[in-house]
């Protein structure tokens, strides 16, 4: 993780390097501790820890399309992680990545099933842009409530997750249902984006995630908006004295973040499922939060952090066939890792909000 002195800071380069080392050691330490606790779980279940971890790696990175599946999950991890990262840097919490993903998926499938006469490539583009817009609008609800009433954005975004899931379930089983299946009707085949790598679903989603991570990095480092995020995160009073608007920054942070989460819902529709399906997001938003905390709120470091969680998620499905234990045992490792990283990440975020460091 890369830590930088906050604007106007008098911290010298040696102190900055010390913080870099401490942050890196803390992250590695939490990961090793999670692996150790996971080994205890495997032993308790009668499985060899080394064989179990080898099964996870082969299940996520081996043949048979497993690497493609890992990258498919990596995409929403990155995009929902970015959705949380931007508000985090202003000292705001966006815990609604899942809800914004579902809102985007609902908006995207509405467009896909309505404008069926559009040329396929144009329809696919409109679907993902519409999904981004829907996710952004959904994220603006907690932002507006926080500005106007002082409501906790954490509570509102969490509640909106459930609301969005219920909305998705309604359209899946109601007006857009595909018979008795747990899915809506599919978008036209001409709008279904194919794989860019033969034998996998790897393609537009992964490229989009890379571009978005780079774009957010430049947004934070090179724009007035990025400076406003840093100022409000490090010293809210000083930011307001400098003439920066907290209301505009809050709206922009949630609006852009929600658009990225909604974009992931649109990508899942055009490139993976080709419809809105039940359980489309398997806690992607919450894992995205953990990944962005592991990355130290750095968009570029989020890419490998999200990949680590993707490996743990997909590789756990290989445990039954290889070592004879339920895949949920492997997910315990991920859960322990999430808890450790959340605890460590919250501590870092508080330090950052207190102005002692800028992430």
MILO-851878 format. One record per residue (C-alpha): residue number from 1; residue in one letter; x, y, z. Coordinates in steps of 0.5 Angstrom, whole numbers, padded with zeros to 4 digits. Layout:
// MILO-851878
node lummar = NUM	guro = a	X = X	Y = Y	Z = Z
...
This chain:
// MILO-851878
node lummar = 1	guro = x	X = 0000	Y = 0000	Z = 0000
node lummar = 2	guro = x	X = 0002	Y = 0007	Z = -0002
node lummar = 3	guro = x	X = 0001	Y = 0012	Z = 0004
node lummar = 4	guro = x	X = 0003	Y = 0019	Z = 0002
node lummar = 5	guro = x	X = 0003	Y = 0026	Z = 0007
node lummar = 6	guro = x	X = -0003	Y = 0030	Z = 0007
node lummar = 7	guro = x	X = -0003	Y = 0036	Z = 0004
node lummar = 8	guro = x	X = 0001	Y = 0041	Z = 0008
node lummar = 9	guro = x	X = 0004	Y = 0036	Z = 0012
node lummar = 10	guro = x	X = 0011	Y = 0037	Z = 0015
node lummar = 11	guro = x	X = 0012	Y = 0030	Z = 0015
node lummar = 12	guro = x	X = 0019	Y = 0028	Z = 0012
node lummar = 13	guro = x	X = 0020	Y = 0023	Z = 0007
node lummar = 14	guro = x	X = 0023	Y = 0018	Z = 0012
node lummar = 15	guro = x	X = 0017	Y = 0018	Z = 0016
node lummar = 16	guro = x	X = 0013	Y = 0017	Z = 0010
node lummar = 17	guro = x	X = 0017	Y = 0011	Z = 0008
node lummar = 18	guro = x	X = 0016	Y = 0008	Z = 0016
node lummar = 19	guro = x	X = 0009	Y = 0009	Z = 0015
node lummar = 20	guro = x	X = 0009	Y = 0005	Z = 0008
node lummar = 21	guro = x	X = 0013	Y = -0001	Z = 0011
node lummar = 22	guro = x	X = 0008	Y = -0001	Z = 0017
node lummar = 23	guro = x	X = 0002	Y = -0001	Z = 0013
node lummar = 24	guro = x	X = 0005	Y = -0007	Z = 0009
node lummar = 25	guro = x	X = 0007	Y = -0011	Z = 0015
node lummar = 26	guro = x	X = 0001	Y = -0010	Z = 0018
node lummar = 27	guro = x	X = -0003	Y = -0013	Z = 0011
node lummar = 28	guro = x	X = 0002	Y = -0019	Z = 0011
node lummar = 29	guro = x	X = 0001	Y = -0020	Z = 0018
node lummar = 30	guro = x	X = -0007	Y = -0020	Z = 0018
node lummar = 31	guro = x	X = -0006	Y = -0025	Z = 0011
node lummar = 32	guro = x	X = -0002	Y = -0030	Z = 0015
node lummar = 33	guro = x	X = -0006	Y = -0030	Z = 0021
node lummar = 34	guro = x	X = -0012	Y = -0031	Z = 0017
node lummar = 35	guro = x	X = -0008	Y = -0037	Z = 0013
node lummar = 36	guro = x	X = -0006	Y = -0040	Z = 0020
node lummar = 37	guro = x	X = -0013	Y = -0040	Z = 0023
node lummar = 38	guro = x	X = -0016	Y = -0043	Z = 0017
node lummar = 39	guro = x	X = -0011	Y = -0048	Z = 0018
node lummar = 40	guro = x	X = -0014	Y = -0050	Z = 0024
node lummar = 41	guro = x	X = -0021	Y = -0050	Z = 0021
node lummar = 42	guro = x	X = -0018	Y = -0055	Z = 0016
node lummar = 43	guro = x	X = -0015	Y = -0059	Z = 0022
node lummar = 44	guro = x	X = -0021	Y = -0059	Z = 0026
node lummar = 45	guro = x	X = -0025	Y = -0062	Z = 0020
node lummar = 46	guro = x	X = -0020	Y = -0068	Z = 0019
node lummar = 47	guro = x	X = -0017	Y = -0065	Z = 0012
node lummar = 48	guro = x	X = -0009	Y = -0063	Z = 0011
node lummar = 49	guro = x	X = -0008	Y = -0056	Z = 0011
node lummar = 50	guro = x	X = -0003	Y = -0056	Z = 0006
node lummar = 51	guro = x	X = -0007	Y = -0060	Z = 0001
node lummar = 52	guro = x	X = -0013	Y = -0056	Z = 0002
node lummar = 53	guro = x	X = -0010	Y = -0049	Z = 0000
node lummar = 54	guro = x	X = -0007	Y = -0053	Z = -0006
node lummar = 55	guro = x	X = -0014	Y = -0055	Z = -0008
node lummar = 56	guro = x	X = -0016	Y = -0048	Z = -0007
node lummar = 57	guro = x	X = -0010	Y = -0045	Z = -0011
node lummar = 58	guro = x	X = -0012	Y = -0051	Z = -0017
node lummar = 59	guro = x	X = -0019	Y = -0049	Z = -0017
node lummar = 60	guro = x	X = -0018	Y = -0042	Z = -0018
node lummar = 61	guro = x	X = -0012	Y = -0042	Z = -0022
node lummar = 62	guro = x	X = -0012	Y = -0049	Z = -0026
node lummar = 63	guro = x	X = -0015	Y = -0051	Z = -0032
node lummar = 64	guro = x	X = -0022	Y = -0052	Z = -0034
node lummar = 65	guro = x	X = -0024	Y = -0045	Z = -0034
node lummar = 66	guro = x	X = -0023	Y = -0044	Z = -0027
node lummar = 67	guro = x	X = -0018	Y = -0038	Z = -0028
node lummar = 68	guro = x	X = -0024	Y = -0035	Z = -0033
node lummar = 69	guro = x	X = -0029	Y = -0036	Z = -0027
node lummar = 70	guro = x	X = -0024	Y = -0032	Z = -0022
node lummar = 71	guro = x	X = -0023	Y = -0026	Z = -0027
node lummar = 72	guro = x	X = -0031	Y = -0026	Z = -0028
node lummar = 73	guro = x	X = -0031	Y = -0025	Z = -0020
node lummar = 74	guro = x	X = -0025	Y = -0021	Z = -0020
node lummar = 75	guro = x	X = -0029	Y = -0015	Z = -0024
node lummar = 76	guro = x	X = -0035	Y = -0014	Z = -0019
node lummar = 77	guro = x	X = -0030	Y = -0014	Z = -0013
node lummar = 78	guro = x	X = -0026	Y = -0009	Z = -0017
node lummar = 79	guro = x	X = -0032	Y = -0004	Z = -0019
node lummar = 80	guro = x	X = -0035	Y = -0005	Z = -0012
node lummar = 81	guro = x	X = -0029	Y = -0004	Z = -0008
node lummar = 82	guro = x	X = -0028	Y = 0003	Z = -0012
node lummar = 83	guro = x	X = -0035	Y = 0005	Z = -0011
node lummar = 84	guro = x	X = -0033	Y = 0004	Z = -0003
node lummar = 85	guro = x	X = -0026	Y = 0007	Z = -0004
node lummar = 86	guro = x	X = -0028	Y = 0014	Z = -0007
node lummar = 87	guro = x	X = -0033	Y = 0016	Z = -0001
node lummar = 88	guro = x	X = -0028	Y = 0013	Z = 0004
node lummar = 89	guro = x	X = -0023	Y = 0018	Z = 0002
node lummar = 90	guro = x	X = -0027	Y = 0023	Z = 0004
node lummar = 91	guro = x	X = -0029	Y = 0020	Z = 0011
node lummar = 92	guro = x	X = -0036	Y = 0017	Z = 0008
node lummar = 93	guro = x	X = -0038	Y = 0010	Z = 0008
node lummar = 94	guro = x	X = -0041	Y = 0007	Z = 0002
node lummar = 95	guro = x	X = -0044	Y = 0000	Z = 0005
node lummar = 96	guro = x	X = -0049	Y = -0001	Z = -0001
node lummar = 97	guro = x	X = -0045	Y = -0004	Z = -0006
node lummar = 98	guro = x	X = -0049	Y = -0010	Z = -0007
node lummar = 99	guro = x	X = -0055	Y = -0005	Z = -0007
node lummar = 100	guro = x	X = -0052	Y = -0001	Z = -0013
node lummar = 101	guro = x	X = -0050	Y = -0007	Z = -0017
node lummar = 102	guro = x	X = -0057	Y = -0010	Z = -0016
node lummar = 103	guro = x	X = -0060	Y = -0003	Z = -0018
node lummar = 104	guro = x	X = -0056	Y = -0002	Z = -0024
node lummar = 105	guro = x	X = -0058	Y = -0009	Z = -0026
node lummar = 106	guro = x	X = -0065	Y = -0008	Z = -0026
node lummar = 107	guro = x	X = -0064	Y = -0001	Z = -0030
node lummar = 108	guro = x	X = -0060	Y = -0005	Z = -0035
node lummar = 109	guro = x	X = -0065	Y = -0011	Z = -0036
node lummar = 110	guro = x	X = -0070	Y = -0006	Z = -0037
node lummar = 111	guro = x	X = -0067	Y = -0003	Z = -0042
node lummar = 112	guro = x	X = -0065	Y = -0009	Z = -0045
node lummar = 113	guro = x	X = -0072	Y = -0012	Z = -0046
node lummar = 114	guro = x	X = -0075	Y = -0005	Z = -0048
node lummar = 115	guro = x	X = -0070	Y = -0003	Z = -0053
node lummar = 116	guro = x	X = -0070	Y = -0009	Z = -0057
node lummar = 117	guro = x	X = -0070	Y = -0006	Z = -0064
node lummar = 118	guro = x	X = -0063	Y = -0003	Z = -0063
node lummar = 119	guro = x	X = -0057	Y = -0005	Z = -0066
node lummar = 120	guro = x	X = -0053	Y = -0011	Z = -0062
node lummar = 121	guro = x	X = -0047	Y = -0007	Z = -0060
node lummar = 122	guro = x	X = -0051	Y = 0000	Z = -0059
node lummar = 123	guro = x	X = -0056	Y = -0004	Z = -0054
node lummar = 124	guro = x	X = -0050	Y = -0007	Z = -0050
node lummar = 125	guro = x	X = -0047	Y = 0000	Z = -0049
node lummar = 126	guro = x	X = -0054	Y = 0003	Z = -0047
node lummar = 127	guro = x	X = -0055	Y = -0003	Z = -0042
node lummar = 128	guro = x	X = -0048	Y = -0002	Z = -0039
node lummar = 129	guro = x	X = -0049	Y = 0006	Z = -0039
node lummar = 130	guro = x	X = -0056	Y = 0005	Z = -0036
node lummar = 131	guro = x	X = -0054	Y = 0001	Z = -0031
node lummar = 132	guro = x	X = -0049	Y = 0006	Z = -0029
node lummar = 133	guro = x	X = -0054	Y = 0011	Z = -0028
node lummar = 134	guro = x	X = -0059	Y = 0007	Z = -0024
node lummar = 135	guro = x	X = -0053	Y = 0005	Z = -0019
node lummar = 136	guro = x	X = -0051	Y = 0012	Z = -0019
node lummar = 137	guro = x	X = -0058	Y = 0015	Z = -0017
node lummar = 138	guro = x	X = -0059	Y = 0009	Z = -0012
node lummar = 139	guro = x	X = -0053	Y = 0011	Z = -0009
node lummar = 140	guro = x	X = -0055	Y = 0019	Z = -0009
node lummar = 141	guro = x	X = -0061	Y = 0017	Z = -0004
node lummar = 142	guro = x	X = -0056	Y = 0016	Z = 0002
node lummar = 143	guro = x	X = -0052	Y = 0022	Z = 0000
node lummar = 144	guro = x	X = -0058	Y = 0027	Z = 0000
node lummar = 145	guro = x	X = -0061	Y = 0024	Z = 0006
node lummar = 146	guro = x	X = -0054	Y = 0025	Z = 0010
node lummar = 147	guro = x	X = -0054	Y = 0032	Z = 0007
node lummar = 148	guro = x	X = -0061	Y = 0034	Z = 0008
node lummar = 149	guro = x	X = -0063	Y = 0030	Z = 0015
node lummar = 150	guro = x	X = -0056	Y = 0028	Z = 0018
node lummar = 151	guro = x	X = -0058	Y = 0021	Z = 0017
node lummar = 152	guro = x	X = -0052	Y = 0016	Z = 0018
node lummar = 153	guro = x	X = -0050	Y = 0014	Z = 0011
node lummar = 154	guro = x	X = -0048	Y = 0007	Z = 0013
node lummar = 155	guro = x	X = -0055	Y = 0005	Z = 0016
node lummar = 156	guro = x	X = -0058	Y = 0008	Z = 0010
node lummar = 157	guro = x	X = -0054	Y = 0004	Z = 0005
node lummar = 158	guro = x	X = -0054	Y = -0002	Z = 0008
node lummar = 159	guro = x	X = -0062	Y = -0002	Z = 0008
node lummar = 160	guro = x	X = -0062	Y = 0000	Z = 0001
node lummar = 161	guro = x	X = -0058	Y = -0007	Z = 0000
node lummar = 162	guro = x	X = -0064	Y = -0011	Z = 0002
node lummar = 163	guro = x	X = -0069	Y = -0006	Z = -0002
node lummar = 164	guro = x	X = -0065	Y = -0007	Z = -0008
node lummar = 165	guro = x	X = -0065	Y = -0015	Z = -0007
node lummar = 166	guro = x	X = -0073	Y = -0015	Z = -0006
node lummar = 167	guro = x	X = -0074	Y = -0010	Z = -0012
node lummar = 168	guro = x	X = -0069	Y = -0015	Z = -0017
node lummar = 169	guro = x	X = -0073	Y = -0021	Z = -0014
node lummar = 170	guro = x	X = -0080	Y = -0018	Z = -0016
node lummar = 171	guro = x	X = -0078	Y = -0017	Z = -0023
node lummar = 172	guro = x	X = -0075	Y = -0024	Z = -0024
node lummar = 173	guro = x	X = -0081	Y = -0027	Z = -0021
node lummar = 174	guro = x	X = -0086	Y = -0022	Z = -0024
node lummar = 175	guro = x	X = -0086	Y = -0018	Z = -0030
node lummar = 176	guro = x	X = -0080	Y = -0020	Z = -0033
node lummar = 177	guro = x	X = -0080	Y = -0027	Z = -0031
node lummar = 178	guro = x	X = -0078	Y = -0033	Z = -0036
node lummar = 179	guro = x	X = -0083	Y = -0038	Z = -0034
node lummar = 180	guro = x	X = -0081	Y = -0041	Z = -0027
node lummar = 181	guro = x	X = -0074	Y = -0040	Z = -0028
node lummar = 182	guro = x	X = -0071	Y = -0036	Z = -0023
node lummar = 183	guro = x	X = -0069	Y = -0031	Z = -0028
node lummar = 184	guro = x	X = -0072	Y = -0026	Z = -0033
node lummar = 185	guro = x	X = -0072	Y = -0026	Z = -0040
node lummar = 186	guro = x	X = -0065	Y = -0026	Z = -0044
node lummar = 187	guro = x	X = -0063	Y = -0019	Z = -0047
node lummar = 188	guro = x	X = -0063	Y = -0020	Z = -0055
node lummar = 189	guro = x	X = -0057	Y = -0025	Z = -0057
node lummar = 190	guro = x	X = -0054	Y = -0019	Z = -0061
node lummar = 191	guro = x	X = -0053	Y = -0015	Z = -0055
node lummar = 192	guro = x	X = -0049	Y = -0021	Z = -0051
node lummar = 193	guro = x	X = -0042	Y = -0019	Z = -0051
node lummar = 194	guro = x	X = -0038	Y = -0025	Z = -0053
node lummar = 195	guro = x	X = -0031	Y = -0028	Z = -0049
node lummar = 196	guro = x	X = -0025	Y = -0025	Z = -0052
node lummar = 197	guro = x	X = -0021	Y = -0031	Z = -0049
node lummar = 198	guro = x	X = -0023	Y = -0037	Z = -0053
node lummar = 199	guro = x	X = -0026	Y = -0042	Z = -0048
node lummar = 200	guro = x	X = -0028	Y = -0037	Z = -0042
node lummar = 201	guro = x	X = -0032	Y = -0031	Z = -0041
node lummar = 202	guro = x	X = -0026	Y = -0026	Z = -0040
node lummar = 203	guro = x	X = -0027	Y = -0020	Z = -0044
node lummar = 204	guro = x	X = -0030	Y = -0013	Z = -0043
node lummar = 205	guro = x	X = -0031	Y = -0014	Z = -0036
node lummar = 206	guro = x	X = -0024	Y = -0015	Z = -0034
node lummar = 207	guro = x	X = -0022	Y = -0009	Z = -0039
node lummar = 208	guro = x	X = -0027	Y = -0005	Z = -0036
node lummar = 209	guro = x	X = -0025	Y = -0006	Z = -0029
node lummar = 210	guro = x	X = -0018	Y = -0004	Z = -0031
node lummar = 211	guro = x	X = -0020	Y = 0002	Z = -0034
node lummar = 212	guro = x	X = -0024	Y = 0004	Z = -0028
node lummar = 213	guro = x	X = -0019	Y = 0003	Z = -0023
node lummar = 214	guro = x	X = -0014	Y = 0007	Z = -0027
node lummar = 215	guro = x	X = -0019	Y = 0013	Z = -0028
node lummar = 216	guro = x	X = -0021	Y = 0013	Z = -0021
node lummar = 217	guro = x	X = -0013	Y = 0013	Z = -0019
node lummar = 218	guro = x	X = -0012	Y = 0019	Z = -0024
node lummar = 219	guro = x	X = -0019	Y = 0022	Z = -0021
node lummar = 220	guro = x	X = -0016	Y = 0022	Z = -0014
node lummar = 221	guro = x	X = -0009	Y = 0024	Z = -0016
node lummar = 222	guro = x	X = -0010	Y = 0030	Z = -0021
node lummar = 223	guro = x	X = -0017	Y = 0033	Z = -0020
node lummar = 224	guro = x	X = -0020	Y = 0038	Z = -0016
node lummar = 225	guro = x	X = -0025	Y = 0033	Z = -0014
node lummar = 226	guro = x	X = -0019	Y = 0028	Z = -0011
node lummar = 227	guro = x	X = -0016	Y = 0034	Z = -0007
node lummar = 228	guro = x	X = -0023	Y = 0035	Z = -0004
node lummar = 229	guro = x	X = -0024	Y = 0028	Z = -0002
node lummar = 230	guro = x	X = -0017	Y = 0028	Z = 0001
node lummar = 231	guro = x	X = -0018	Y = 0035	Z = 0005
node lummar = 232	guro = x	X = -0025	Y = 0033	Z = 0008
node lummar = 233	guro = x	X = -0022	Y = 0026	Z = 0010
node lummar = 234	guro = x	X = -0016	Y = 0029	Z = 0013
node lummar = 235	guro = x	X = -0019	Y = 0035	Z = 0016
node lummar = 236	guro = x	X = -0026	Y = 0037	Z = 0015
node lummar = 237	guro = x	X = -0026	Y = 0044	Z = 0018
node lummar = 238	guro = x	X = -0020	Y = 0046	Z = 0014
node lummar = 239	guro = x	X = -0023	Y = 0044	Z = 0008
node lummar = 240	guro = x	X = -0029	Y = 0048	Z = 0009
node lummar = 241	guro = x	X = -0025	Y = 0054	Z = 0011
node lummar = 242	guro = x	X = -0022	Y = 0053	Z = 0004
node lummar = 243	guro = x	X = -0028	Y = 0054	Z = 0001
node lummar = 244	guro = x	X = -0029	Y = 0047	Z = -0001
node lummar = 245	guro = x	X = -0037	Y = 0044	Z = -0001
node lummar = 246	guro = x	X = -0038	Y = 0038	Z = 0003
node lummar = 247	guro = x	X = -0045	Y = 0037	Z = 0000
node lummar = 248	guro = x	X = -0042	Y = 0037	Z = -0007
node lummar = 249	guro = x	X = -0037	Y = 0033	Z = -0005
node lummar = 250	guro = x	X = -0041	Y = 0028	Z = -0002
node lummar = 251	guro = x	X = -0046	Y = 0028	Z = -0008
node lummar = 252	guro = x	X = -0040	Y = 0027	Z = -0013
node lummar = 253	guro = x	X = -0037	Y = 0021	Z = -0008
node lummar = 254	guro = x	X = -0043	Y = 0017	Z = -0008
node lummar = 255	guro = x	X = -0046	Y = 0019	Z = -0015
node lummar = 256	guro = x	X = -0039	Y = 0016	Z = -0018
node lummar = 257	guro = x	X = -0038	Y = 0011	Z = -0013
node lummar = 258	guro = x	X = -0045	Y = 0008	Z = -0015
node lummar = 259	guro = x	X = -0044	Y = 0009	Z = -0022
node lummar = 260	guro = x	X = -0038	Y = 0004	Z = -0022
node lummar = 261	guro = x	X = -0042	Y = -0001	Z = -0017
node lummar = 262	guro = x	X = -0048	Y = -0001	Z = -0022
node lummar = 263	guro = x	X = -0043	Y = -0001	Z = -0028
node lummar = 264	guro = x	X = -0041	Y = -0008	Z = -0025
node lummar = 265	guro = x	X = -0049	Y = -0010	Z = -0025
node lummar = 266	guro = x	X = -0049	Y = -0008	Z = -0033
node lummar = 267	guro = x	X = -0043	Y = -0012	Z = -0034
node lummar = 268	guro = x	X = -0046	Y = -0018	Z = -0031
node lummar = 269	guro = x	X = -0052	Y = -0018	Z = -0035
node lummar = 270	guro = x	X = -0049	Y = -0017	Z = -0042
node lummar = 271	guro = x	X = -0043	Y = -0021	Z = -0041
node lummar = 272	guro = x	X = -0044	Y = -0027	Z = -0036
node lummar = 273	guro = x	X = -0051	Y = -0028	Z = -0035
node lummar = 274	guro = x	X = -0055	Y = -0024	Z = -0041
node lummar = 275	guro = x	X = -0061	Y = -0024	Z = -0036
node lummar = 276	guro = x	X = -0062	Y = -0021	Z = -0029
node lummar = 277	guro = x	X = -0062	Y = -0028	Z = -0024
node lummar = 278	guro = x	X = -0063	Y = -0029	Z = -0017
node lummar = 279	guro = x	X = -0057	Y = -0029	Z = -0013
node lummar = 280	guro = x	X = -0053	Y = -0025	Z = -0018
node lummar = 281	guro = x	X = -0049	Y = -0022	Z = -0013
node lummar = 282	guro = x	X = -0046	Y = -0026	Z = -0008
node lummar = 283	guro = x	X = -0044	Y = -0021	Z = -0003
node lummar = 284	guro = x	X = -0039	Y = -0018	Z = -0008
node lummar = 285	guro = x	X = -0040	Y = -0011	Z = -0005
node lummar = 286	guro = x	X = -0038	Y = -0013	Z = 0002
node lummar = 287	guro = x	X = -0032	Y = -0017	Z = -0001
node lummar = 288	guro = x	X = -0030	Y = -0010	Z = -0005
node lummar = 289	guro = x	X = -0030	Y = -0006	Z = 0002
node lummar = 290	guro = x	X = -0025	Y = -0011	Z = 0005
node lummar = 291	guro = x	X = -0021	Y = -0011	Z = -0002
node lummar = 292	guro = x	X = -0021	Y = -0004	Z = -0002
node lummar = 293	guro = x	X = -0019	Y = -0003	Z = 0006
node lummar = 294	guro = x	X = -0013	Y = -0009	Z = 0004
node lummar = 295	guro = x	X = -0011	Y = -0004	Z = -0002
node lummar = 296	guro = x	X = -0010	Y = 0002	Z = 0003
node lummar = 297	guro = x	X = -0015	Y = 0006	Z = -0001
node lummar = 298	guro = x	X = -0011	Y = 0006	Z = -0007
node lummar = 299	guro = x	X = -0014	Y = 0004	Z = -0013
node lummar = 300	guro = x	X = -0008	Y = 0001	Z = -0017
node lummar = 301	guro = x	X = -0007	Y = -0004	Z = -0011
node lummar = 302	guro = x	X = -0014	Y = -0006	Z = -0011
node lummar = 303	guro = x	X = -0013	Y = -0010	Z = -0017
node lummar = 304	guro = x	X = -0009	Y = -0015	Z = -0014
node lummar = 305	guro = x	X = -0013	Y = -0015	Z = -0007
node lummar = 306	guro = x	X = -0019	Y = -0016	Z = -0011
node lummar = 307	guro = x	X = -0016	Y = -0022	Z = -0014
node lummar = 308	guro = x	X = -0014	Y = -0025	Z = -0008
node lummar = 309	guro = x	X = -0021	Y = -0025	Z = -0005
node lummar = 310	guro = x	X = -0023	Y = -0028	Z = -0012
node lummar = 311	guro = x	X = -0018	Y = -0034	Z = -0011
node lummar = 312	guro = x	X = -0021	Y = -0035	Z = -0004
node lummar = 313	guro = x	X = -0028	Y = -0035	Z = -0007
node lummar = 314	guro = x	X = -0027	Y = -0039	Z = -0013
node lummar = 315	guro = x	X = -0022	Y = -0044	Z = -0011
node lummar = 316	guro = x	X = -0026	Y = -0046	Z = -0005
node lummar = 317	guro = x	X = -0031	Y = -0050	Z = -0009
node lummar = 318	guro = x	X = -0025	Y = -0055	Z = -0011
node lummar = 319	guro = x	X = -0025	Y = -0057	Z = -0004
node lummar = 320	guro = x	X = -0030	Y = -0063	Z = -0004
node lummar = 321	guro = x	X = -0027	Y = -0066	Z = -0010
node lummar = 322	guro = x	X = -0020	Y = -0066	Z = -0007
node lummar = 323	guro = x	X = -0020	Y = -0066	Z = 0000
node lummar = 324	guro = x	X = -0027	Y = -0069	Z = 0001
node lummar = 325	guro = x	X = -0030	Y = -0063	Z = 0006
node lummar = 326	guro = x	X = -0035	Y = -0058	Z = 0004
node lummar = 327	guro = x	X = -0033	Y = -0051	Z = 0000
node lummar = 328	guro = x	X = -0036	Y = -0047	Z = 0006
node lummar = 329	guro = x	X = -0030	Y = -0049	Z = 0010
node lummar = 330	guro = x	X = -0026	Y = -0045	Z = 0005
node lummar = 331	guro = x	X = -0030	Y = -0040	Z = 0005
node lummar = 332	guro = x	X = -0029	Y = -0039	Z = 0013
node lummar = 333	guro = x	X = -0022	Y = -0037	Z = 0011
node lummar = 334	guro = x	X = -0024	Y = -0032	Z = 0007
node lummar = 335	guro = x	X = -0029	Y = -0030	Z = 0013
node lummar = 336	guro = x	X = -0024	Y = -0030	Z = 0018
node lummar = 337	guro = x	X = -0019	Y = -0026	Z = 0013
node lummar = 338	guro = x	X = -0025	Y = -0021	Z = 0012
node lummar = 339	guro = x	X = -0026	Y = -0020	Z = 0019
node lummar = 340	guro = x	X = -0019	Y = -0019	Z = 0020
node lummar = 341	guro = x	X = -0018	Y = -0014	Z = 0015
node lummar = 342	guro = x	X = -0024	Y = -0010	Z = 0017
node lummar = 343	guro = x	X = -0022	Y = -0009	Z = 0024
node lummar = 344	guro = x	X = -0015	Y = -0007	Z = 0021
node lummar = 345	guro = x	X = -0018	Y = -0003	Z = 0016
node lummar = 346	guro = x	X = -0023	Y = 0001	Z = 0020
node lummar = 347	guro = x	X = -0017	Y = 0003	Z = 0025
node lummar = 348	guro = x	X = -0013	Y = 0006	Z = 0019
node lummar = 349	guro = x	X = -0019	Y = 0009	Z = 0016
node lummar = 350	guro = x	X = -0020	Y = 0013	Z = 0023
node lummar = 351	guro = x	X = -0013	Y = 0015	Z = 0023
node lummar = 352	guro = x	X = -0014	Y = 0018	Z = 0016
node lummar = 353	guro = x	X = -0020	Y = 0021	Z = 0018
node lummar = 354	guro = x	X = -0016	Y = 0024	Z = 0024
node lummar = 355	guro = x	X = -0011	Y = 0027	Z = 0020
node lummar = 356	guro = x	X = -0005	Y = 0023	Z = 0022
node lummar = 357	guro = x	X = -0004	Y = 0020	Z = 0015
node lummar = 358	guro = x	X = -0007	Y = 0020	Z = 0008
node lummar = 359	guro = x	X = -0009	Y = 0014	Z = 0005
